[in-house]
Amino acid sequence: MRIGIDARLIEETGVGRYIRNLIQEISRFDRMNQYVVFLRRRSFDAFVLPNSRWKKVCAEVRWHSLSEQMVMPGRFAQEKLDVLHVPYHNPPVFYQGHTVITIHDLTILHFNTGKATLLPQPIYQLKRLGYWLELWIGLRKAKRVIVVSEATKREIMDHFHISPEKIVVTYEGVDEKLSAENKKQTIEHRLIKSPYFLYVGNAYPHKNLETLLEAWKLFIAGNSVSGYKLVLAGNDDFFYRRLSQKARDLELVGTVKFFGAADDATLVNLYRHAAAFVFPSLMEGFGLPALEALSVGCRVLVSDIPVFHEILGSFVTYFDPRSPGSIAAALDGVLIPDSKKPEANELSTFLGSYSWLRMAKETRETYERSARL
């Protein structure tokens, strides 16, 4: 087979890690198929082909744009693919070949608010309608739809009435680079000297970080001598700058640290020395940062939402994400002497059930089934 992977988002955080691990793992075991990787110019030169069965094509086309729908179908068609994998919710609706789509979440369907955009409201609503229509058509044309959790599968079935037989659940895994980096680092090496709680990710509205700041204000009011800080690690953008203003409004300057972007080595250091990782999202497709934090030995506090129960089970502490008091109580619980942490052997067995290699094998099998349809 000749398989195409649309990897234009390979440098992004969440979906980028998914794409990078998919390509890395498939290239290790697939000795039969040919692969064509579509990349934007900034990624093209740096991308190293795994072997002679792989080819890269420069496609300088931005995702979620009109030109994407006009230009990319032709680029894909030129490569005479048996199957095209689009690992994000931007399916090429005019492409006539066999496609497999990965849907990570349906956040935009639940958070219809100008707080989530820099665009004027009429333009934002028009783009949102276009996104919904693009996804509606793409899901129906796709031979298979890959999702990263049962929770997302239910969302797609409920909102788009897609047959469950067409949807394949493939869980994500913990990046090998994080595990290797964790073994290299020493206990003494700390990037942040103060005790701290940690959040890693973007600051989009569904991440619920404004409520986390309100909870943090309650926490420090009840623990004035603790010296703890709240560390927020993510790309410095409009949403983080707006959150910084919220911290100033709540008079939290000095107790909240906006760390900025972090590479894998930095992430491991932040995870392993945090008192706990806090994940207050109102909605997620999988919740990979929480799984990564657990793999490094960090305690994890998360929202009481279905997907986290599915992925994280009893190895984390749950709180009501809409209640600052509930979040603050979860933070307080970490400070209780001898508070229970997951047993190491049980946690290791649990984490072993999440594997990028397994995900890649299941994805390759999905390619093969899709090509026959």
GIZI-V647573 format. One record per backbone hydrogen bond with DSSP energy under -0.5 kcal/mol. NH is the residue of the N-H (numbers start at 0). CO is the residue of the C=O. If there is no record, write none. Layout:
# GIZI-V647573
NH CO
NH CO
This chain:
# GIZI-V647573
2 0
2 33
3 82
4 35
5 84
6 4
6 37
9 6
11 8
16 12
17 13
18 14
19 15
20 16
21 17
22 18
23 19
24 20
25 21
26 22
27 23
27 24
28 24
28 25
29 25
30 28
33 0
34 52
35 2
36 54
37 4
37 35
38 36
38 56
42 39
43 39
44 40
46 42
48 46
53 50
54 34
56 36
58 38
60 58
68 64
69 65
70 66
71 66
71 67
73 70
74 70
75 71
76 72
77 73
78 74
78 75
79 76
80 75
81 1
82 1
83 97
84 3
85 83
85 99
86 5
86 84
87 85
89 87
92 90
94 91
99 83
100 143
101 85
102 100
102 145
103 101
108 105
109 105
109 106
110 106
112 110
115 112
116 113
123 119
124 120
125 121
126 122
127 123
128 124
129 125
130 126
131 127
132 128
133 129
134 130
135 131
136 132
137 133
138 134
139 135
140 136
141 137
142 98
143 98
144 165
145 100
146 167
147 102
152 148
153 149
154 150
155 151
156 152
157 153
158 154
159 155
160 156
161 155
165 162
166 163
167 144
169 146
169 167
173 353
174 172
177 174
178 174
179 175
180 176
181 177
182 178
183 179
184 180
188 185
189 187
192 190
196 228
197 275
198 230
200 232
206 203
207 204
211 207
212 208
213 209
214 210
215 211
216 212
217 213
218 214
219 215
220 216
221 217
222 218
225 222
228 194
229 254
230 196
230 228
231 229
231 256
232 198
232 230
233 231
233 259
236 234
240 236
241 237
242 238
243 239
244 240
245 241
246 242
247 243
248 244
249 245
250 247
251 246
253 255
254 251
255 251
256 229
257 255
258 231
258 256
259 231
266 262
267 263
268 264
269 265
270 266
271 267
272 268
273 269
273 270
274 195
275 195
276 298
277 197
278 300
281 205
282 205
289 286
290 286
291 287
292 288
293 289
294 290
295 291
295 292
296 293
297 292
300 276
301 316
302 278
303 318
304 302
307 304
308 304
309 305
310 306
311 307
312 307
312 308
314 311
316 299
318 301
320 318
322 319
323 321
326 322
327 323
328 324
329 325
330 326
331 327
332 328
333 329
333 330
334 330
334 331
335 332
338 335
346 342
347 343
348 344
349 345
350 346
351 347
352 349
353 350
354 352
358 354
359 355
360 356
361 357
362 358
363 359
364 360
365 361
366 362
367 363
368 364
369 365
370 366
371 367
371 368
372 368
372 369
